Amino acid sequence: MTEKIILQVTNLIKEYKDVKAVNNISFNIKSGQIVGLLGPNGAGKTTTISMILGITEPSGGDISIFGKSIKEGRSEINNDMNFAAVYSHLPNNLTVKQNLQVFGLLYGVKNLKEKIPQLLKDFTLEKFADTKAGLLSSGEISRLNLAKAIINEPKLLLLDEPTASLDPHSADIVRELIKEYVKKKGIAILWTSHNMKEIELACDEVLFLSHGNILLSGDPKVLPAKYGKKDLEELFITVAREPLTLS
């Protein structure tokens, strides 16, 4: 399969009065690639994702998805991307199955009768099919969010702390499902997490954000040694404590 650039971020800036939440960052993600976006709270991760989603307007720079600038092709782009986060809310008065039906219809998914039972099985939600979302635990909501996020078979998937509410066993299952989905469909994923072990296991590349800047990037399995650190967690702590330089 030929790798294509799915997401291209060029000189992206977001300013709030005198603060640059995102400061002239550039990166791209290819098909079949999972890229981790890391950094302490306030580094600019969620702001970056919000701009890619079109929720927040950039102050400068450009975002291209599937070769189209979001300034011109947002409605067309939205059909082939999706999003999951611990803070995203689903209609509490709808059941698990009804939530998937609604989002499936919103994305124009044609084979919902076959798709929904498979998603319920994949994300261990079968016994909650007729349970209202408002009665689910945080872990169950996380699994429902992830099921919703791939219902339209997106080519670009944005994940903001997707397994934060899951126990280690459930998180491992979900992580493997996502990796298998990437391998099978060749999609691109931008994944934020504070779980460094998860990032090491899931991501092909990581970008470390600090004060809105990309401080360093590379393969999470070899990057720590490059900077004299034993693992990604130690490197993360160093980035958080020394936000402008590692020297």
ROROVEX-621482 format. One record per atom (N, C-alpha, C, O, CB): residue in three letters; x, y, z. Coordinates in steps of 0.1 Angstrom, whole numbers, plus 5000, padded with zeros to 4 digits. Glycine has a CB too. Layout:
AlaXYZ/...
***
This chain:
Met500849885000/Met500050005000/Met500950135000/Met501850145008/Met499050005012/Thr500650224991/Thr501450344990/Thr501050435001/Thr499850465003/Thr501250414976/Glu501950495008/Glu501650585019/Glu501350715013/Glu502050775005/Glu502850595029/Lys500250775018/Lys499850905014/Lys499750995026/Lys499450955037/Lys498450905007/Ile500151125024/Ile499951225035/Ile498451255037/Ile497851305028/Ile500751355032/Ile497951215049/Ile496551235052/Ile496351365059/Ile495451445055/Ile496051115061/Leu497251405068/Leu497151525075/Leu498451605074/Leu499551555077/Leu496751505090/Gln498351725070/Gln499551815069/Gln499251945076/Gln498352025072/Gln499951835054/Val500051975086/Val499952095094/Val501152175091/Val502352135092/Val499852065109/Thr500952305087/Thr502052385082/Thr502052525089/Thr501052605088/Thr501952415067/Asn503052555097/Asn503252685104/Asn501952725111/Asn501552835111/Asn503552785093/Leu501452625119/Leu500152655126/Leu500352735138/Leu501252715146/Leu499552515129/Ile499552845140/Ile499652935151/Ile498252955157/Ile497252965150/Ile500253065147/Lys498152955170/Lys496953005177/Lys497253095188/Lys498053055198/Lys496152875182/Glu496853215187/Glu497153315197/Glu495853355205/Glu494753365199/Glu497753445191/Tyr495953375218/Tyr494953425227/Tyr495453545233/Tyr496253535243/Tyr494453315237/Lys495153665228/Lys495653795233/Lys497253785232/Lys497753785221/Lys495253825248/Asp497953785243/Asp499353785243/Asp500053655244/Asp501253635245/Asp499953875254/Val499153545244/Val499653415246/Val499653335233/Val498553335227/Val498853335257/Lys500753265229/Lys500753185218/Lys500553035223/Lys501452975227/Lys502053195209/Ala499252985222/Ala498952855226/Ala499652755217/Ala500052645222/Ala497452825227/Val499652785204/Val500352705194/Val501252795186/Val500752895181/Val499352625185/Asn502552765185/Asn503552855180/Asn504252805168/Asn505352755169/Asn504552895191/Asn503552815156/Asn504252795143/Asn504752645142/Asn505952625139/Asn505452885142/Ile503852555145/Ile504252415144/Ile503852355130/Ile502952395123/Ile503552335155/Ser504652255126/Ser504452185113/Ser504752035115/Ser505752005121/Ser505352245102/Phe503851955110/Phe504051815109/Phe503151745100/Phe502151815095/Phe503951745124/Asn503351625096/Asn502351555088/Asn502151405093/Asn503051355100/Asn502751555073/Ile501051345089/Ile500751205093/Ile500351135080/Ile499551185072/Ile499651195104/Lys501051025077/Lys500750945065/Lys499750835068/Lys499450805080/Lys502050885060/Ser499150775058/Ser498250665059/Ser498950545066/Ser500150525063/Ser497750625045/Gly498250485075/Gly498850365082/Gly499750405093/Gly500450325099/Gly499550285073/Gln499850535097/Gln500750585107/Gln499950635119/Gln498950705118/Gln501650695101/Ile500450605131/Ile499950655144/Ile500950745150/Ile502150705153/Ile499550545154/Val500650875152/Val501550975157/Val500951025171/Val499851055172/Val501651095147/Gly501851015181/Gly501551065194/Gly501851205196/Gly502951255192/Gly502250975204/Leu500951285201/Leu501151425204/Leu501251435219/Leu500251425226/Leu499951515198/Leu502451465224/Leu502651455239/Leu503051595244/Leu503451685237/Leu503751355242/Gly502951605257/Gly503251735264/Gly502451755276/Gly501451695278/Gly503151845255/Pro503051835286/Pro502251855298/Pro501051935296/Pro500751985285/Pro503151935308/Asn500151945306/Asn498952025305/Asn499252165301/Asn500252225307/Asn498152025318/Gly498552225291/Gly498852355287/Gly499852365276/Gly500252475272/Gly499252435298/Ala500352255271/Ala501352255261/Ala500852295247/Ala501552335238/Ala502052125260/Gly499552275245/Gly498952305232/Gly498352195225/Gly497952205213/Gly499952375223/Lys498252075231/Lys497751955224/Lys496251965220/Lys495951945209/Lys497951835233/Thr495451995230/Thr493952005227/Thr493652115218/Thr492752105210/Thr493252015240/Thr494352225219/Thr494152335210/Thr494552295196/Thr493752335186/Thr495052465214/Thr495552225194/Thr495952175181/Thr494852085175/Thr494452095163/Thr497252095181/Ile494351995183/Ile493351905178/Ile492051975175/Ile491351945165/Ile493051795189/Ser491752075183/Ser490552165181/Ser490652235168/Ser489652255161/Ser490352265192/Met491852275164/Met491952345151/Met491852245140/Met491252285129/Met493352415150/Ile492352125141/Ile492252025131/Ile490751985129/Ile490351965117/Ile493051905134/Leu490051985140/Leu488651955139/Leu487752065133/Leu486652045130/Leu488151915153/Gly488352185133/Gly487552305129/Gly486752365139/Gly485952455137/Gly486652255118/Ile486952325152/Ile486252385163/Ile486852525167/Ile486152615170/Ile486352295176/Thr488152535166/Thr488952655169/Thr489552705156/Thr490152625148/Thr489952635180/Glu489452835153/Glu490052895141/Glu491552925143/Glu491852995153/Glu489253015137/Pro492452885135/Pro493852915136/Pro494053065135/Pro493353135128/Pro494652845126/Ser495153115141/Ser495553255139/Ser496453265127/Ser496553375122/Ser496253315152/Gly497053155123/Gly497953155112/Gly498253015108/Gly498052925115/Gly499153235115/Gly498853005096/Gly499252875091/Gly498152805084/Gly497052865081/Gly499652785102/Asp498352675081/Asp497352605073/Asp497252455077/Asp498252395082/Asp497652615058/Ile496052395076/Ile495852255079/Ile495252195066/Ile494152245061/Ile494952235091/Ser495952095061/Ser495352025049/Ser495051885053/Ser495851815059/Ser496352025037/Ile493851835049/Ile493451695052/Ile492951635039/Ile492151685032/Ile492351695063/Phe493551515036/Phe493351455023/Phe493651545011/Phe493051535000/Phe491851405022/Gly494651625013/Gly495051715002/Gly494251845000/Gly494451914991/Gly495151644990/Lys493251865009/Lys492451975008/Lys492652065020/Lys492652015032/Lys490951935007/Ser492752195018/Ser492852295029/Ser491452295036/Ser490452305030/Ser493252435024/Ile491552295050/Ile490252305057/Ile489552435056/Ile488352455059/Ile490552275072/Lys490252535050/Lys489652665048/Lys488652655037/Lys487752735036/Lys490752775044/Glu488752555028/Glu487952545016/Glu487052425016/Glu485952425011/Glu488752555004/Gly487552305022/Gly486852185020/Gly486352115033/Gly486351995033/Gly487752085013/Arg486052195043/Arg485652135056/Arg484552035055/Arg484651925061/Arg485352245065/Ser483452075049/Ser482251985048/Ser482551845042/Ser482151745046/Ser481152045041/Glu483351855031/Glu483751725025/Glu484751645033/Glu484651525033/Glu484451765011/Ile485651715040/Ile486651645048/Ile485951575060/Ile486351465063/Ile487651745053/Asn484951635066/Asn484351585078/Asn483851445077/Asn483851375087/Asn483251675083/Asn483351405065/Asn482851275063/Asn483851165065/Asn483451045067/Asn482151265049/Asp485151195063/Asp486151095063/Asp487051105075/Asp488151055075/Asp486951095051/Met486651175086/Met487451185098/Met486451165110/Met485251185109/Met488251315099/Asn487051145122/Asn486251125134/Asn487151155146/Asn488351185144/Asn485650985135/Phe486551155158/Phe487251195170/Phe486651125182/Phe485551095183/Phe487051355171/Ala487551105192/Ala487151045205/Ala488051105215/Ala489251125214/Ala487250895205/Ala487351145227/Ala488051205238/Ala487351175251/Ala486151155250/Ala488251355236/Val488051175262/Val487351155275/Val486351255278/Val485451235286/Val488451135286/Tyr486551375273/Tyr485651495276/Tyr484551515266/Tyr483751595269/Tyr486451615277/Ser484451435256/Ser483351455246/Ser482151385251/Ser482151275257/Ser483751395232/His481051445250/His479751405256/His478851345245/His478751385234/His479051515263/Leu478151235249/Leu477151165241/Leu475851195247/Leu475751215259/Leu477451015239/Pro474751185239/Pro473351205245/Pro473051105255/Pro472950985253/Pro472351195233/Asn472951145268/Asn472751065279/Asn471350985279/Asn471250875285/Asn472851135292/Asn470351045272/Asn469050985272/Asn468850885262/Asn467850815261/Asn468051095271/Leu469850865253/Leu469850765243/Leu470550635247/Leu471550655255/Leu470450815229/Thr470150525243/Thr470850395247/Thr472150395238/Thr472350465229/Thr469950275244/Val472950295242/Val474250275235/Val473950245220/Val474550305211/Val474950155241/Lys472950155217/Lys472650125203/Lys472050245196/Lys472350275184/Lys471650015203/Gln471250325203/Gln470650445197/Gln471750555194/Gln471650615183/Gln469550505206/Asn472650565203/Asn473750655200/Asn474550625187/Asn474750705179/Asn474750665212/Leu474850495186/Leu475550445174/Leu474650465161/Leu475150495151/Leu475950305175/Gln473350445163/Gln472450465151/Gln472450605147/Gln472550645135/Gln471050415155/Val472350695157/Val472250845154/Val473550885147/Val473550955137/Val472050925167/Phe474750855153/Phe475950895147/Phe476250825133/Phe476850885124/Phe477150865156/Gly475750705132/Gly475850635119/Gly475050705108/Gly475550725097/Gly475350495120/Leu473850755112/Leu473050825102/Leu473650965099/Leu473551005088/Leu471650845108/Leu474251035109/Leu474851165107/Leu475951155097/Leu476251245089/Leu475351215120/Tyr476751035097/Tyr477851015088/Tyr477450945075/Tyr478250915067/Tyr478950935095/Gly476150915074/Gly475650845062/Gly476150705060/Gly476350665049/Gly476150925050/Val476350635071/Val476850495071/Val475650415065/Val474550415071/Val477350445085/Lys475950335055/Lys474850255048/Lys474550125055/Lys473350075054/Lys475250245034/Asn475550055060/Asn475349915065/Asn475249915080/Asn475849835087/Asn476449825060/Leu474449995086/Leu474350015101/Leu473849885107/Leu474249855118/Leu473450125104/Lys472949805101/Lys472449685107/Lys473549585109/Lys473449505119/Lys471349625098/Glu474549585101/Glu475649495103/Glu476749555111/Glu477449485119/Glu476149445089/Lys476949685109/Lys478049755115/Lys477849765131/Lys478849745138/Lys478149895110/Ile476649805135/Ile476449825150/Ile476649695158/Ile477449705168/Ile475049875152/Pro476149585155/Pro476449465163/Pro477849425163/Pro478349385174/Pro475649345157/Gln478649455152/Gln480049425153/Gln480849515162/Gln481749475169/Gln480649435138/Leu480449645162/Leu481049745171/Leu480749715185/Leu481649725194/Leu480549885167/Leu479549675188/Leu479149635202/Leu479949525207/Leu480349515218/Leu477649605202/Lys480249425198/Lys481049305201/Lys482449345203/Lys483149305213/Lys480949195190/Asp483049425194/Asp484449465194/Asp484849545207/Asp485849525212/Asp484849545182/Phe483849625211/Phe484149715223/Phe483449665235/Phe483249745245/Phe483749855219/Thr483049535236/Thr482549475247/Thr481349555253/Thr481249585265/Thr483549455258/Leu480449595244/Leu479249675248/Leu477949595245/Leu476849655246/Leu479249805240/Glu477949475241/Glu476749405238/Glu475749405249/Glu474549425246/Glu477049255234/Lys476149375261/Lys475149375272/Lys474649515276/Lys473749525284/Lys475849305284/Phe475249615271/Phe474749755274/Phe474049815262/Phe473749935262/Phe475949845277/Ala473749735252/Ala473149785240/Ala471849865242/Ala471649975236/Ala472749675230/Asp471049825252/Asp469749895255/Asp469849975268/Asp468850015274/Asp468649795256/Thr471050005273/Thr471350085284/Thr471550235280/Thr472250255271/Thr472550035293/Lys470850325287/Lys471050465284/Lys472550505287/Lys473150465297/Lys470050555291/Ala473050595278/Ala474450635280/Ala474750695294/Ala475850685299/Ala474850725269/Gly473750765299/Gly473850835312/Gly474050745323/Gly474450785334/Gly472750925314/Leu473750615322/Leu473950515332/Leu475250435331/Leu475450345340/Leu472750425332/Leu476050465321/Leu477250385319/Leu478350445328/Leu478350555332/Leu477650395304/Ser479350355331/Ser480550395338/Ser481450475329/Ser481250475317/Ser481250275344/Ser482450535335/Ser483350615326/Ser484050525316/Ser484350575305/Ser484350695335/Gly484450405320/Gly485150315311/Gly484150275300/Gly484650265288/Gly485550195318/Glu482950245303/Glu481950205293/Glu481750325283/Glu481550295271/Glu480650165299/Ile481650445288/Ile481450565279/Ile482650575270/Ile482550605258/Ile481250685288/Ser483850555275/Ser485050555267/Ser485050465255/Ser485350495244/Ser486350535275/Arg484550335258/Arg484450235248/Arg483350275238/Arg483550255226/Arg484150095254/Leu482250335242/Leu481250385233/Leu481750495224/Leu481450505212/Leu479950425241/Asn482550585230/Asn483050695223/Asn483950645212/Asn483950695200/Asn483850785232/Leu484750545215/Leu485650485204/Leu484850405194/Leu485250415182/Leu486650385211/Ala483850345198/Ala482950275188/Ala482350375178/Ala482250355166/Ala481850195194/Lys481850485184/Lys481250595176/Lys482350655167/Lys482050695155/Lys480750705185/Ala483550665172/Ala484650725164/Ala485050655151/Ala485650715142/Ala485850745173/Ile484750525151/Ile485150445139/Ile483950395131/Ile484150315121/Ile486050325142/Ile482750445135/Ile481550395128/Ile481550425113/Ile480950355105/Ile480350445135/Asn482150545110/Asn482150585095/Asn483450545088/Asn483650585077/Asn481950735095/Glu484250455094/Glu485450405088/Glu486350525084/Glu486650535072/Glu485150315077/Pro486650615093/Pro487350735090/Pro488750705084/Pro489450605088/Pro487550825102/Lys489250795076/Lys490650785071/Lys491550865080/Lys492750845080/Lys490650845057/Leu491050955088/Leu491851025098/Leu491051025111/Leu489851055112/Leu492051175094/Leu491750975122/Leu491050965135/Leu491951035145/Leu493151015146/Leu490950815139/Leu491251125153/Leu491851205163/Leu491451145176/Leu490251145180/Leu491551355162/Leu492451115185/Leu492151045198/Leu492851135209/Leu494051145209/Leu492650905198/Asp492051185217/Asp492551275228/Asp492251195241/Asp491151195247/Asp491851415229/Glu493351135247/Glu493251055259/Glu492150945258/Glu491350935267/Glu493051145271/Pro492150865247/Pro491050775245/Pro490850665255/Pro489750615256/Pro491150715231/Thr491950625262/Thr491750515271/Thr491950555286/Thr492150475295/Thr492850405268/Ala491850685288/Ala492150745302/Ala491250685313/Ala491650675324/Ala491950895302/Ser489950645309/Ser489050595319/Ser488950445319/Ser488150385326/Ser487650655316/Leu489850375312/Leu489750235311/Leu490750165321/Leu491850225323/Leu490050185297/Asp490450055326/Asp491349975334/Asp492449915325/Asp492249915313/Asp490649855342/Pro493649875330/Pro494749835321/Pro494349725311/Pro494749725300/Pro495849785330/His493549625316/His493149515307/His492249575295/His492549535284/His492349405314/Ser491249655299/Ser490349705288/Ser491149795279/Ser490949795267/Ser489149785295/Ala492049875285/Ala492849965276/Ala493749895266/Ala493849935255/Ala493750055285/Asp494249775271/Asp495049695262/Asp494249645251/Asp494749635239/Asp495749585270/Ile493049595254/Ile492149545243/Ile491849645233/Ile491849625221/Ile490849485249/Val491449765238/Val491049875229/Val492249925220/Val492149945209/Val490549995237/Arg493449925227/Arg494649975220/Arg494949875208/Arg495349915197/Arg495849975229/Glu494749745211/Glu495049645200/Glu494049655189/Glu494349635177/Glu495049505206/Leu492749685193/Leu491749695183/Leu492049815174/Leu491849805161/Leu490349725190/Ile492449925179/Ile492850045171/Ile494050015162/Ile493950055151/Ile493150165181/Lys495049945168/Lys496249915160/Lys495849825148/Lys496349835137/Lys497349855168/Glu495049725151/Glu494549635141/Glu493749705130/Glu493849675118/Glu493749515147/Tyr492949805134/Tyr492149875125/Tyr493049965116/Tyr492749975104/Tyr491149975133/Val494050025121/Val495050095113/Val495650005103/Val495850045091/Val496050165122/Lys496149885108/Lys496749795099/Lys495849745087/Lys496249735076/Lys497249675107/Lys494649725091/Lys493649675081/Lys493149785071/Lys493049755059/Lys492449615088/Lys492949905076/Lys492350005068/Lys493350115063/Lys493050185054/Lys491250075076/Gly494550115069/Gly495550215065/Gly495250355068/Gly495650445061/Gly495750195050/Ile494550375079/Ile494150515083/Ile495250585090/Ile496250515093/Ile492850505091/Ala495150715093/Ala496050795100/Ala495450825113/Ala494250865114/Ala496550915092/Ile496250825124/Ile495750865137/Ile496750965144/Ile497950945144/Ile495650735146/Leu496151065150/Leu496851155159/Leu496351125173/Leu495151135176/Leu496651305155/Trp497251085182/Trp496851025195/Trp497551105206/Trp498751105207/Trp497250875196/Thr496751165215/Thr497351225227/Thr497151135239/Thr496051075240/Thr496751365230/Ser498051135248/Ser497951055260/Ser499051095270/Ser500051145266/Ser498150905257/His498751075283/His499751095294/His500250955298/His501150945307/His499151165306/Asn499850855291/Asn500250715294/Asn501450685285/Asn501250645273/Asn499150615293/Met502650695289/Met503850685281/Met504050545276/Met504450515265/Met505050735288/Lys503650445284/Lys503750305280/Lys502850275268/Lys503150205258/Lys503450205291/Glu501650335269/Glu500650325258/Glu501250385245/Glu501050325234/Glu499350385262/Ile501850495246/Ile502350565234/Ile503450485228/Ile503550475216/Ile502850705238/Glu504350425237/Glu505450335232/Glu504850215224/Glu505450185214/Glu506350295243/Leu503750165229/Leu503150045223/Leu502450075210/Leu502349995201/Leu502249975233/Ala501850195210/Ala500850225199/Ala501450305188/Ala501050285176/Ala499650295204/Cys502350395191/Cys502750505181/Cys503950475173/Cys504950405178/Cys502850635188/Asp503950515161/Asp505150505152/Asp506050625154/Asp507250615151/Asp504750495137/Glu505550735158/Glu506250855159/Glu505650935170/Glu504450935172/Glu506350935146/Val506451025177/Val505851115187/Val506351255185/Val507451275180/Val506251065202/Leu505551345189/Leu505851495188/Leu505751545202/Leu504651535208/Leu504951575178/Phe506751605208/Phe506651655221/Phe506451805220/Phe507251885215/Phe508051635229/Leu505251845226/Leu504951995226/Leu505352055239/Leu505151985250/Leu503452015223/Ser505852175239/Ser506152245251/Ser505852395248/Ser506452455239/Ser507552225256/His504952455256/His504652595254/His504252625239/His504652735234/His505752685258/Gly503552535233/Gly503052555220/Gly504052525209/Gly503752545197/Gly502652695218/Asn505252485212/Asn506352455203/Asn506552295202/Asn506452235212/Asn507652525206/Ile506952245190/Ile507352115189/Ile508852105193/Ile509752155186/Ile507152055175/Leu509152055205/Leu510452055211/Leu511351945205/Leu512551965202/Leu510452045226/Leu510751835202/Leu511451715196/Leu510451615191/Leu509351615194/Leu512451655206/Ser510951535182/Ser510151435176/Ser510951315172/Ser512151315171/Ser509351485163/Gly510251195170/Gly510951075166/Gly510250955170/Gly509150955175/Gly512351075171/Asp510950835168/Asp510450705171/Asp510450695187/Asp511450705193/Asp511250595165/Pro509250665193/Pro509150655207/Pro510050545213/Pro510350555225/Pro507750635212/Lys510450445205/Lys511250335210/Lys512650375211/Lys513450305219/Lys510950215202/Val513150465203/Val514550505203/Val514850645208/Val515950685211/Val515150485189/Leu513850725208/Leu513950875212/Leu514550895226/Leu515450975228/Leu512650945211/Pro514050815236/Pro514650845250/Pro516150825250/Pro516850905256/Pro513950745260/Ala516650715244/Ala518050685245/Ala518850795238/Ala520050835242/Ala518450555238/Lys518350855227/Lys518950965220/Lys519251085229/Lys520251155228/Lys518151015208/Tyr518351105239/Tyr518551215249/Tyr519051165262/Tyr518951245272/Tyr517251295250/Gly519551045263/Gly520150995275/Gly519150955286/Gly519450965298/Gly521051095281/Lys517850925282/Lys516850885292/Lys516550735290/Lys516650685280/Lys515550975289/Lys516150675301/Lys515850535301/Lys514550495294/Lys514450385289/Lys515850485315/Asp513550585294/Asp512350555288/Asp511550675284/Asp512050785287/Asp511450455297/Leu510450665278/Leu509650775273/Leu509150855285/Leu508950985284/Leu508450735265/Glu508750795296/Glu508250865308/Glu509350965313/Glu508951075317/Glu507850765318/Glu510550915314/Glu511651005319/Glu511851115310/Glu512151235314/Glu512950925321/Leu511751095297/Leu511951195287/Leu510751295288/Leu510951425288/Leu511951145273/Phe509551245290/Phe508351335292/Phe508551425304/Phe508351545303/Phe507151255294/Ile509051375315/Ile509251455327/Ile510251565325/Ile510151675329/Ile509651365339/Thr511351525317/Thr512351625314/Thr511851735306/Thr512151855308/Thr513551555307/Val511051705296/Val510351805287/Val509451895296/Val509452015294/Val509551735276/Ala508751835305/Ala507851915313/Ala508552015322/Ala508152125325/Ala506951825321/Arg509751965327/Arg510552045337/Arg511452155330/Arg511652265335/Arg511351965345/Glu511852115318/Glu512752205310/Glu512052235297/Glu512352175286/Glu514152145308/Pro511052325297/Pro510152335285/Pro510752395273/Pro510152375262/Pro508952415289/Leu511852465273/Leu512352525261/Leu513552465255/Leu513952485244/Leu512652665264/Thr514252375263/Thr515452315258/Thr515752185266/Thr515352165277/Thr516652405259/Leu516452085259/Leu516851965267/Leu518351975269/Leu518851875275/Leu516451845258/Ser518952075266/Ser520452085267/Ser520752135281/Ser521952145285/Ser521052175257/
***
